[in-house]
Every structure is written in C-alpha cells, then in structure tokens.
Amino acid sequence: MKITMIVCQETPEVIWNAFRLGNMMLEGMDDVSIFLNGPSVKYETFDSEQFPLKNLAKTFTLSEGQLSA
C-alpha cells in the first residue's frame, strides 16, 4: 500500500506520532512518504528526550521512507 502523510503542526507529539506511524508501516513493507509543511519543517528544533524526532526521522529515511519538506 502507498501512503502519504502531510504534517503541518508545530506540536512535537504530532510530528513524533507521524514518524512512529511511518516507521511501523515501513516494517509492514508499505511505501510511505511524509510531507512536512509549515512549522513542521523545522522538526529538528523540537527534538527532545521525550520526543526524539531526529532519531525517528533518521530511522524513517534509512528504512527507505521518503521525507519531503
């Protein structure tokens, strides 16, 4: 299945959940793209211990997920 998620939030938890869902779907062999729009483009600035966005984004892209901004 091909899935595209569009994220346009600055809430770290929303971005974190999008990356988590994308990574879970990639494990199931789905084709997943995440399009970051608006404030979510600067997701790296929202990285924290509670929401490790950089690690999730790295895992996503290394697992052949497509990340666009």
mmCIF file of the N, C-alpha and C atoms, coordinates in Angstrom:
data_MODEL
# 
_entry.id   MODEL 
# 
loop_
_atom_site.group_PDB 
_atom_site.id 
_atom_site.type_symbol 
_atom_site.label_atom_id 
_atom_site.label_alt_id 
_atom_site.label_comp_id 
_atom_site.label_asym_id 
_atom_site.label_entity_id 
_atom_site.label_seq_id 
_atom_site.pdbx_PDB_ins_code 
_atom_site.Cartn_x 
_atom_site.Cartn_y 
_atom_site.Cartn_z 
_atom_site.occupancy 
_atom_site.B_iso_or_equiv 
_atom_site.pdbx_formal_charge 
_atom_site.auth_seq_id 
_atom_site.auth_comp_id 
_atom_site.auth_asym_id 
_atom_site.auth_atom_id 
_atom_site.pdbx_PDB_model_num 
ATOM 1   N N  . MET A 1 1  ? 0.838  -1.156 0.000  1.00 0.00 ? 1  MET A N  1 
ATOM 2   C CA . MET A 1 1  ? 0.000  0.000  0.000  1.00 0.00 ? 1  MET A CA 1 
ATOM 3   C C  . MET A 1 1  ? 0.895  1.235  0.000  1.00 0.00 ? 1  MET A C  1 
ATOM 4   N N  . LYS A 1 2  ? 0.504  2.277  -0.719 1.00 0.00 ? 2  LYS A N  1 
ATOM 5   C CA . LYS A 1 2  ? 1.241  3.533  -0.748 1.00 0.00 ? 2  LYS A CA 1 
ATOM 6   C C  . LYS A 1 2  ? 0.510  4.549  0.125  1.00 0.00 ? 2  LYS A C  1 
ATOM 7   N N  . ILE A 1 3  ? 1.255  5.145  1.036  1.00 0.00 ? 3  ILE A N  1 
ATOM 8   C CA . ILE A 1 3  ? 0.675  6.096  1.984  1.00 0.00 ? 3  ILE A CA 1 
ATOM 9   C C  . ILE A 1 3  ? 1.493  7.386  1.957  1.00 0.00 ? 3  ILE A C  1 
ATOM 10  N N  . THR A 1 4  ? 0.811  8.514  1.969  1.00 0.00 ? 4  THR A N  1 
ATOM 11  C CA . THR A 1 4  ? 1.456  9.806  2.127  1.00 0.00 ? 4  THR A CA 1 
ATOM 12  C C  . THR A 1 4  ? 0.807  10.519 3.302  1.00 0.00 ? 4  THR A C  1 
ATOM 13  N N  . MET A 1 5  ? 1.627  10.958 4.243  1.00 0.00 ? 5  MET A N  1 
ATOM 14  C CA . MET A 1 5  ? 1.139  11.722 5.387  1.00 0.00 ? 5  MET A CA 1 
ATOM 15  C C  . MET A 1 5  ? 1.604  13.159 5.227  1.00 0.00 ? 5  MET A C  1 
ATOM 16  N N  . ILE A 1 6  ? 0.716  14.086 5.493  1.00 0.00 ? 6  ILE A N  1 
ATOM 17  C CA . ILE A 1 6  ? 1.048  15.507 5.453  1.00 0.00 ? 6  ILE A CA 1 
ATOM 18  C C  . ILE A 1 6  ? 0.961  16.027 6.879  1.00 0.00 ? 6  ILE A C  1 
ATOM 19  N N  . VAL A 1 7  ? 2.059  16.594 7.354  1.00 0.00 ? 7  VAL A N  1 
ATOM 20  C CA . VAL A 1 7  ? 2.118  17.105 8.717  1.00 0.00 ? 7  VAL A CA 1 
ATOM 21  C C  . VAL A 1 7  ? 2.372  18.607 8.651  1.00 0.00 ? 7  VAL A C  1 
ATOM 22  N N  . CYS A 1 8  ? 1.501  19.381 9.277  1.00 0.00 ? 8  CYS A N  1 
ATOM 23  C CA . CYS A 1 8  ? 1.686  20.835 9.291  1.00 0.00 ? 8  CYS A CA 1 
ATOM 24  C C  . CYS A 1 8  ? 1.391  21.375 10.689 1.00 0.00 ? 8  CYS A C  1 
ATOM 25  N N  . GLN A 1 9  ? 2.027  20.766 11.663 1.00 0.00 ? 9  GLN A N  1 
ATOM 26  C CA . GLN A 1 9  ? 1.868  21.140 13.065 1.00 0.00 ? 9  GLN A CA 1 
ATOM 27  C C  . GLN A 1 9  ? 3.221  21.483 13.661 1.00 0.00 ? 9  GLN A C  1 
ATOM 28  N N  . GLU A 1 10 ? 3.227  22.295 14.693 1.00 0.00 ? 10 GLU A N  1 
ATOM 29  C CA . GLU A 1 10 ? 4.464  22.556 15.406 1.00 0.00 ? 10 GLU A CA 1 
ATOM 30  C C  . GLU A 1 10 ? 4.480  21.835 16.749 1.00 0.00 ? 10 GLU A C  1 
ATOM 31  N N  . THR A 1 11 ? 3.481  21.013 16.996 1.00 0.00 ? 11 THR A N  1 
ATOM 32  C CA . THR A 1 11 ? 3.412  20.241 18.231 1.00 0.00 ? 11 THR A CA 1 
ATOM 33  C C  . THR A 1 11 ? 4.324  19.020 18.098 1.00 0.00 ? 11 THR A C  1 
ATOM 34  N N  . PRO A 1 12 ? 5.357  18.920 18.936 1.00 0.00 ? 12 PRO A N  1 
ATOM 35  C CA . PRO A 1 12 ? 6.301  17.807 18.822 1.00 0.00 ? 12 PRO A CA 1 
ATOM 36  C C  . PRO A 1 12 ? 5.632  16.433 18.875 1.00 0.00 ? 12 PRO A C  1 
ATOM 37  N N  . GLU A 1 13 ? 4.600  16.280 19.688 1.00 0.00 ? 13 GLU A N  1 
ATOM 38  C CA . GLU A 1 13 ? 3.938  14.981 19.813 1.00 0.00 ? 13 GLU A CA 1 
ATOM 39  C C  . GLU A 1 13 ? 3.267  14.564 18.509 1.00 0.00 ? 13 GLU A C  1 
ATOM 40  N N  . VAL A 1 14 ? 2.702  15.501 17.773 1.00 0.00 ? 14 VAL A N  1 
ATOM 41  C CA . VAL A 1 14 ? 2.052  15.190 16.493 1.00 0.00 ? 14 VAL A CA 1 
ATOM 42  C C  . VAL A 1 14 ? 3.090  14.722 15.476 1.00 0.00 ? 14 VAL A C  1 
ATOM 43  N N  . ILE A 1 15 ? 4.204  15.433 15.391 1.00 0.00 ? 15 ILE A N  1 
ATOM 44  C CA . ILE A 1 15 ? 5.270  15.060 14.457 1.00 0.00 ? 15 ILE A CA 1 
ATOM 45  C C  . ILE A 1 15 ? 5.863  13.716 14.857 1.00 0.00 ? 15 ILE A C  1 
ATOM 46  N N  . TRP A 1 16 ? 6.066  13.516 16.140 1.00 0.00 ? 16 TRP A N  1 
ATOM 47  C CA . TRP A 1 16 ? 6.609  12.260 16.675 1.00 0.00 ? 16 TRP A CA 1 
ATOM 48  C C  . TRP A 1 16 ? 5.704  11.089 16.299 1.00 0.00 ? 16 TRP A C  1 
ATOM 49  N N  . ASN A 1 17 ? 4.404  11.259 16.464 1.00 0.00 ? 17 ASN A N  1 
ATOM 50  C CA . ASN A 1 17 ? 3.462  10.193 16.120 1.00 0.00 ? 17 ASN A CA 1 
ATOM 51  C C  . ASN A 1 17 ? 3.448  9.907  14.625 1.00 0.00 ? 17 ASN A C  1 
ATOM 52  N N  . ALA A 1 18 ? 3.608  10.928 13.796 1.00 0.00 ? 18 ALA A N  1 
ATOM 53  C CA . ALA A 1 18 ? 3.660  10.711 12.345 1.00 0.00 ? 18 ALA A CA 1 
ATOM 54  C C  . ALA A 1 18 ? 4.877  9.866  11.980 1.00 0.00 ? 18 ALA A C  1 
ATOM 55  N N  . PHE A 1 19 ? 6.042  10.180 12.548 1.00 0.00 ? 19 PHE A N  1 
ATOM 56  C CA . PHE A 1 19 ? 7.242  9.384  12.277 1.00 0.00 ? 19 PHE A CA 1 
ATOM 57  C C  . PHE A 1 19 ? 7.102  7.966  12.836 1.00 0.00 ? 19 PHE A C  1 
ATOM 58  N N  . ARG A 1 20 ? 6.523  7.828  14.010 1.00 0.00 ? 20 ARG A N  1 
ATOM 59  C CA . ARG A 1 20 ? 6.328  6.488  14.582 1.00 0.00 ? 20 ARG A CA 1 
ATOM 60  C C  . ARG A 1 20 ? 5.423  5.650  13.695 1.00 0.00 ? 20 ARG A C  1 
ATOM 61  N N  . LEU A 1 21 ? 4.297  6.217  13.251 1.00 0.00 ? 21 LEU A N  1 
ATOM 62  C CA . LEU A 1 21 ? 3.377  5.502  12.374 1.00 0.00 ? 21 LEU A CA 1 
ATOM 63  C C  . LEU A 1 21 ? 4.053  5.160  11.054 1.00 0.00 ? 21 LEU A C  1 
ATOM 64  N N  . GLY A 1 22 ? 4.795  6.107  10.505 1.00 0.00 ? 22 GLY A N  1 
ATOM 65  C CA . GLY A 1 22 ? 5.515  5.848  9.255  1.00 0.00 ? 22 GLY A CA 1 
ATOM 66  C C  . GLY A 1 22 ? 6.501  4.700  9.399  1.00 0.00 ? 22 GLY A C  1 
ATOM 67  N N  . ASN A 1 23 ? 7.246  4.670  10.501 1.00 0.00 ? 23 ASN A N  1 
ATOM 68  C CA . ASN A 1 23 ? 8.203  3.584  10.731 1.00 0.00 ? 23 ASN A CA 1 
ATOM 69  C C  . ASN A 1 23 ? 7.512  2.243  10.901 1.00 0.00 ? 23 ASN A C  1 
ATOM 70  N N  . MET A 1 24 ? 6.375  2.225  11.586 1.00 0.00 ? 24 MET A N  1 
ATOM 71  C CA . MET A 1 24 ? 5.622  0.973  11.738 1.00 0.00 ? 24 MET A CA 1 
ATOM 72  C C  . MET A 1 24 ? 5.122  0.470  10.389 1.00 0.00 ? 24 MET A C  1 
ATOM 73  N N  . MET A 1 25 ? 4.669  1.370  9.552  1.00 0.00 ? 25 MET A N  1 
ATOM 74  C CA . MET A 1 25 ? 4.166  0.975  8.238  1.00 0.00 ? 25 MET A CA 1 
ATOM 75  C C  . MET A 1 25 ? 5.298  0.487  7.341  1.00 0.00 ? 25 MET A C  1 
ATOM 76  N N  . LEU A 1 26 ? 6.478  1.081  7.454  1.00 0.00 ? 26 LEU A N  1 
ATOM 77  C CA . LEU A 1 26 ? 7.623  0.615  6.675  1.00 0.00 ? 26 LEU A CA 1 
ATOM 78  C C  . LEU A 1 26 ? 8.010  -0.807 7.077  1.00 0.00 ? 26 LEU A C  1 
ATOM 79  N N  . GLU A 1 27 ? 7.864  -1.138 8.346  1.00 0.00 ? 27 GLU A N  1 
ATOM 80  C CA . GLU A 1 27 ? 8.131  -2.505 8.799  1.00 0.00 ? 27 GLU A CA 1 
ATOM 81  C C  . GLU A 1 27 ? 7.183  -3.495 8.136  1.00 0.00 ? 27 GLU A C  1 
ATOM 82  N N  . GLY A 1 28 ? 5.974  -3.032 7.827  1.00 0.00 ? 28 GLY A N  1 
ATOM 83  C CA . GLY A 1 28 ? 4.982  -3.868 7.153  1.00 0.00 ? 28 GLY A CA 1 
ATOM 84  C C  . GLY A 1 28 ? 5.129  -3.858 5.642  1.00 0.00 ? 28 GLY A C  1 
ATOM 85  N N  . MET A 1 29 ? 6.235  -3.322 5.158  1.00 0.00 ? 29 MET A N  1 
ATOM 86  C CA . MET A 1 29 ? 6.569  -3.299 3.732  1.00 0.00 ? 29 MET A CA 1 
ATOM 87  C C  . MET A 1 29 ? 5.676  -2.366 2.906  1.00 0.00 ? 29 MET A C  1 
ATOM 88  N N  . ASP A 1 30 ? 5.097  -1.362 3.528  1.00 0.00 ? 30 ASP A N  1 
ATOM 89  C CA . ASP A 1 30 ? 4.321  -0.366 2.791  1.00 0.00 ? 30 ASP A CA 1 
ATOM 90  C C  . ASP A 1 30 ? 5.260  0.717  2.262  1.00 0.00 ? 30 ASP A C  1 
ATOM 91  N N  . ASP A 1 31 ? 4.852  1.418  1.214  1.00 0.00 ? 31 ASP A N  1 
ATOM 92  C CA . ASP A 1 31 ? 5.585  2.578  0.712  1.00 0.00 ? 31 ASP A CA 1 
ATOM 93  C C  . ASP A 1 31 ? 5.027  3.800  1.424  1.00 0.00 ? 31 ASP A C  1 
ATOM 94  N N  . VAL A 1 32 ? 5.889  4.492  2.165  1.00 0.00 ? 32 VAL A N  1 
ATOM 95  C CA . VAL A 1 32 ? 5.426  5.598  2.992  1.00 0.00 ? 32 VAL A CA 1 
ATOM 96  C C  . VAL A 1 32 ? 6.200  6.868  2.666  1.00 0.00 ? 32 VAL A C  1 
ATOM 97  N N  . SER A 1 33 ? 5.458  7.965  2.525  1.00 0.00 ? 33 SER A N  1 
ATOM 98  C CA . SER A 1 33 ? 6.041  9.288  2.350  1.00 0.00 ? 33 SER A CA 1 
ATOM 99  C C  . SER A 1 33 ? 5.470  10.199 3.429  1.00 0.00 ? 33 SER A C  1 
ATOM 100 N N  . ILE A 1 34 ? 6.322  11.049 3.960  1.00 0.00 ? 34 ILE A N  1 
ATOM 101 C CA . ILE A 1 34 ? 5.877  12.077 4.904  1.00 0.00 ? 34 ILE A CA 1 
ATOM 102 C C  . ILE A 1 34 ? 6.250  13.421 4.309  1.00 0.00 ? 34 ILE A C  1 
ATOM 103 N N  . PHE A 1 35 ? 5.244  14.279 4.171  1.00 0.00 ? 35 PHE A N  1 
ATOM 104 C CA . PHE A 1 35 ? 5.463  15.629 3.664  1.00 0.00 ? 35 PHE A CA 1 
ATOM 105 C C  . PHE A 1 35 ? 5.310  16.589 4.837  1.00 0.00 ? 35 PHE A C  1 
ATOM 106 N N  . LEU A 1 36 ? 6.388  17.284 5.172  1.00 0.00 ? 36 LEU A N  1 
ATOM 107 C CA . LEU A 1 36 ? 6.365  18.262 6.252  1.00 0.00 ? 36 LEU A CA 1 
ATOM 108 C C  . LEU A 1 36 ? 6.063  19.622 5.660  1.00 0.00 ? 36 LEU A C  1 
ATOM 109 N N  . ASN A 1 37 ? 5.080  20.305 6.235  1.00 0.00 ? 37 ASN A N  1 
ATOM 110 C CA . ASN A 1 37 ? 4.626  21.589 5.709  1.00 0.00 ? 37 ASN A CA 1 
ATOM 111 C C  . ASN A 1 37 ? 4.553  22.599 6.857  1.00 0.00 ? 37 ASN A C  1 
ATOM 112 N N  . GLY A 1 38 ? 4.781  23.847 6.557  1.00 0.00 ? 38 GLY A N  1 
ATOM 113 C CA . GLY A 1 38 ? 4.667  24.903 7.564  1.00 0.00 ? 38 GLY A CA 1 
ATOM 114 C C  . GLY A 1 38 ? 5.656  24.719 8.704  1.00 0.00 ? 38 GLY A C  1 
ATOM 115 N N  . PRO A 1 39 ? 5.182  24.871 9.938  1.00 0.00 ? 39 PRO A N  1 
ATOM 116 C CA . PRO A 1 39 ? 6.088  24.823 11.088 1.00 0.00 ? 39 PRO A CA 1 
ATOM 117 C C  . PRO A 1 39 ? 6.737  23.456 11.321 1.00 0.00 ? 39 PRO A C  1 
ATOM 118 N N  . SER A 1 40 ? 6.170  22.396 10.772 1.00 0.00 ? 40 SER A N  1 
ATOM 119 C CA . SER A 1 40 ? 6.748  21.064 10.999 1.00 0.00 ? 40 SER A CA 1 
ATOM 120 C C  . SER A 1 40 ? 8.068  20.874 10.254 1.00 0.00 ? 40 SER A C  1 
ATOM 121 N N  . VAL A 1 41 ? 8.371  21.764 9.296  1.00 0.00 ? 41 VAL A N  1 
ATOM 122 C CA . VAL A 1 41 ? 9.623  21.670 8.546  1.00 0.00 ? 41 VAL A CA 1 
ATOM 123 C C  . VAL A 1 41 ? 10.822 21.770 9.494  1.00 0.00 ? 41 VAL A C  1 
ATOM 124 N N  . LYS A 1 42 ? 10.689 22.543 10.535 1.00 0.00 ? 42 LYS A N  1 
ATOM 125 C CA . LYS A 1 42 ? 11.793 22.698 11.491 1.00 0.00 ? 42 LYS A CA 1 
ATOM 126 C C  . LYS A 1 42 ? 11.662 21.700 12.653 1.00 0.00 ? 42 LYS A C  1 
ATOM 127 N N  . TYR A 1 43 ? 11.299 20.467 12.326 1.00 0.00 ? 43 TYR A N  1 
ATOM 128 C CA . TYR A 1 43 ? 11.099 19.424 13.335 1.00 0.00 ? 43 TYR A CA 1 
ATOM 129 C C  . TYR A 1 43 ? 12.330 19.193 14.201 1.00 0.00 ? 43 TYR A C  1 
ATOM 130 N N  . GLU A 1 44 ? 13.522 19.412 13.639 1.00 0.00 ? 44 GLU A N  1 
ATOM 131 C CA . GLU A 1 44 ? 14.749 19.168 14.400 1.00 0.00 ? 44 GLU A CA 1 
ATOM 132 C C  . GLU A 1 44 ? 14.855 20.083 15.612 1.00 0.00 ? 44 GLU A C  1 
ATOM 133 N N  . THR A 1 45 ? 14.265 21.263 15.549 1.00 0.00 ? 45 THR A N  1 
ATOM 134 C CA . THR A 1 45 ? 14.321 22.184 16.691 1.00 0.00 ? 45 THR A CA 1 
ATOM 135 C C  . THR A 1 45 ? 13.395 21.742 17.818 1.00 0.00 ? 45 THR A C  1 
ATOM 136 N N  . PHE A 1 46 ? 12.441 20.857 17.518 1.00 0.00 ? 46 PHE A N  1 
ATOM 137 C CA . PHE A 1 46 ? 11.516 20.353 18.527 1.00 0.00 ? 46 PHE A CA 1 
ATOM 138 C C  . PHE A 1 46 ? 12.020 19.066 19.168 1.00 0.00 ? 46 PHE A C  1 
ATOM 139 N N  . ASP A 1 47 ? 13.190 18.595 18.755 1.00 0.00 ? 47 ASP A N  1 
ATOM 140 C CA . ASP A 1 47 ? 13.764 17.356 19.282 1.00 0.00 ? 47 ASP A CA 1 
ATOM 141 C C  . ASP A 1 47 ? 14.006 17.487 20.784 1.00 0.00 ? 47 ASP A C  1 
ATOM 142 N N  . SER A 1 48 ? 13.624 16.463 21.538 1.00 0.00 ? 48 SER A N  1 
ATOM 143 C CA . SER A 1 48 ? 13.841 16.458 22.984 1.00 0.00 ? 48 SER A CA 1 
ATOM 144 C C  . SER A 1 48 ? 13.986 15.007 23.441 1.00 0.00 ? 48 SER A C  1 
ATOM 145 N N  . GLU A 1 49 ? 14.262 14.849 24.715 1.00 0.00 ? 49 GLU A N  1 
ATOM 146 C CA . GLU A 1 49 ? 14.381 13.494 25.263 1.00 0.00 ? 49 GLU A CA 1 
ATOM 147 C C  . GLU A 1 49 ? 13.039 12.769 25.193 1.00 0.00 ? 49 GLU A C  1 
ATOM 148 N N  . GLN A 1 50 ? 11.970 13.505 25.436 1.00 0.00 ? 50 GLN A N  1 
ATOM 149 C CA . GLN A 1 50 ? 10.629 12.914 25.397 1.00 0.00 ? 50 GLN A CA 1 
ATOM 150 C C  . GLN A 1 50 ? 10.187 12.598 23.973 1.00 0.00 ? 50 GLN A C  1 
ATOM 151 N N  . PHE A 1 51 ? 10.551 13.452 23.021 1.00 0.00 ? 51 PHE A N  1 
ATOM 152 C CA . PHE A 1 51 ? 10.183 13.260 21.626 1.00 0.00 ? 51 PHE A CA 1 
ATOM 153 C C  . PHE A 1 51 ? 11.444 13.291 20.759 1.00 0.00 ? 51 PHE A C  1 
ATOM 154 N N  . PRO A 1 52 ? 12.125 12.144 20.609 1.00 0.00 ? 52 PRO A N  1 
ATOM 155 C CA . PRO A 1 52 ? 13.388 12.091 19.845 1.00 0.00 ? 52 PRO A CA 1 
ATOM 156 C C  . PRO A 1 52 ? 13.136 12.116 18.335 1.00 0.00 ? 52 PRO A C  1 
ATOM 157 N N  . LEU A 1 53 ? 12.778 13.277 17.833 1.00 0.00 ? 53 LEU A N  1 
ATOM 158 C CA . LEU A 1 53 ? 12.381 13.407 16.437 1.00 0.00 ? 53 LEU A CA 1 
ATOM 159 C C  . LEU A 1 53 ? 13.522 13.131 15.469 1.00 0.00 ? 53 LEU A C  1 
ATOM 160 N N  . LYS A 1 54 ? 14.731 13.560 15.810 1.00 0.00 ? 54 LYS A N  1 
ATOM 161 C CA . LYS A 1 54 ? 15.865 13.339 14.910 1.00 0.00 ? 54 LYS A CA 1 
ATOM 162 C C  . LYS A 1 54 ? 16.122 11.845 14.704 1.00 0.00 ? 54 LYS A C  1 
ATOM 163 N N  . ASN A 1 55 ? 16.055 11.076 15.784 1.00 0.00 ? 55 ASN A N  1 
ATOM 164 C CA . ASN A 1 55 ? 16.281 9.628  15.674 1.00 0.00 ? 55 ASN A CA 1 
ATOM 165 C C  . ASN A 1 55 ? 15.191 8.949  14.857 1.00 0.00 ? 55 ASN A C  1 
ATOM 166 N N  . LEU A 1 56 ? 13.946 9.344  15.081 1.00 0.00 ? 56 LEU A N  1 
ATOM 167 C CA . LEU A 1 56 ? 12.845 8.741  14.327 1.00 0.00 ? 56 LEU A CA 1 
ATOM 168 C C  . LEU A 1 56 ? 12.932 9.103  12.846 1.00 0.00 ? 56 LEU A C  1 
ATOM 169 N N  . ALA A 1 57 ? 13.303 10.354 12.546 1.00 0.00 ? 57 ALA A N  1 
ATOM 170 C CA . ALA A 1 57 ? 13.439 10.773 11.144 1.00 0.00 ? 57 ALA A CA 1 
ATOM 171 C C  . ALA A 1 57 ? 14.584 10.023 10.474 1.00 0.00 ? 57 ALA A C  1 
ATOM 172 N N  . LYS A 1 58 ? 15.663 9.822  11.197 1.00 0.00 ? 58 LYS A N  1 
ATOM 173 C CA . LYS A 1 58 ? 16.802 9.082  10.651 1.00 0.00 ? 58 LYS A CA 1 
ATOM 174 C C  . LYS A 1 58 ? 16.412 7.640  10.357 1.00 0.00 ? 58 LYS A C  1 
ATOM 175 N N  . THR A 1 59 ? 15.730 7.006  11.294 1.00 0.00 ? 59 THR A N  1 
ATOM 176 C CA . THR A 1 59 ? 15.256 5.633  11.091 1.00 0.00 ? 59 THR A CA 1 
ATOM 177 C C  . THR A 1 59 ? 14.314 5.566  9.899  1.00 0.00 ? 59 THR A C  1 
ATOM 178 N N  . PHE A 1 60 ? 13.437 6.546  9.782  1.00 0.00 ? 60 PHE A N  1 
ATOM 179 C CA . PHE A 1 60 ? 12.474 6.589  8.685  1.00 0.00 ? 60 PHE A CA 1 
ATOM 180 C C  . PHE A 1 60 ? 13.175 6.653  7.332  1.00 0.00 ? 60 PHE A C  1 
ATOM 181 N N  . THR A 1 61 ? 14.134 7.551  7.195  1.00 0.00 ? 61 THR A N  1 
ATOM 182 C CA . THR A 1 61 ? 14.798 7.715  5.911  1.00 0.00 ? 61 THR A CA 1 
ATOM 183 C C  . THR A 1 61 ? 15.723 6.539  5.592  1.00 0.00 ? 61 THR A C  1 
ATOM 184 N N  . LEU A 1 62 ? 16.375 5.977  6.617  1.00 0.00 ? 62 LEU A N  1 
ATOM 185 C CA . LEU A 1 62 ? 17.238 4.817  6.386  1.00 0.00 ? 62 LEU A CA 1 
ATOM 186 C C  . LEU A 1 62 ? 16.443 3.569  6.037  1.00 0.00 ? 62 LEU A C  1 
ATOM 187 N N  . SER A 1 63 ? 15.164 3.551  6.399  1.00 0.00 ? 63 SER A N  1 
ATOM 188 C CA . SER A 1 63 ? 14.282 2.422  6.083  1.00 0.00 ? 63 SER A CA 1 
ATOM 189 C C  . SER A 1 63 ? 13.568 2.622  4.744  1.00 0.00 ? 63 SER A C  1 
ATOM 190 N N  . GLU A 1 64 ? 14.069 3.554  3.957  1.00 0.00 ? 64 GLU A N  1 
ATOM 191 C CA . GLU A 1 64 ? 13.557 3.862  2.626  1.00 0.00 ? 64 GLU A CA 1 
ATOM 192 C C  . GLU A 1 64 ? 12.224 4.592  2.617  1.00 0.00 ? 64 GLU A C  1 
ATOM 193 N N  . GLY A 1 65 ? 11.922 5.277  3.714  1.00 0.00 ? 65 GLY A N  1 
ATOM 194 C CA . GLY A 1 65 ? 10.776 6.173  3.715  1.00 0.00 ? 65 GLY A CA 1 
ATOM 195 C C  . GLY A 1 65 ? 11.172 7.464  3.022  1.00 0.00 ? 65 GLY A C  1 
ATOM 196 N N  . GLN A 1 66 ? 10.216 8.114  2.391  1.00 0.00 ? 66 GLN A N  1 
ATOM 197 C CA . GLN A 1 66 ? 10.504 9.357  1.677  1.00 0.00 ? 66 GLN A CA 1 
ATOM 198 C C  . GLN A 1 66 ? 10.058 10.535 2.512  1.00 0.00 ? 66 GLN A C  1 
ATOM 199 N N  . LEU A 1 67 ? 11.001 11.404 2.829  1.00 0.00 ? 67 LEU A N  1 
ATOM 200 C CA . LEU A 1 67 ? 10.728 12.596 3.633  1.00 0.00 ? 67 LEU A CA 1 
ATOM 201 C C  . LEU A 1 67 ? 10.872 13.811 2.742  1.00 0.00 ? 67 LEU A C  1 
ATOM 202 N N  . SER A 1 68 ? 9.815  14.616 2.673  1.00 0.00 ? 68 SER A N  1 
ATOM 203 C CA . SER A 1 68 ? 9.816  15.821 1.841  1.00 0.00 ? 68 SER A CA 1 
ATOM 204 C C  . SER A 1 68 ? 9.418  17.018 2.692  1.00 0.00 ? 68 SER A C  1 
ATOM 205 N N  . ALA A 1 69 ? 9.922  18.174 2.313  1.00 0.00 ? 69 ALA A N  1 
ATOM 206 C CA . ALA A 1 69 ? 9.550  19.403 3.031  1.00 0.00 ? 69 ALA A CA 1 
ATOM 207 C C  . ALA A 1 69 ? 9.384  20.529 2.032  1.00 0.00 ? 69 ALA A C  1 
# 
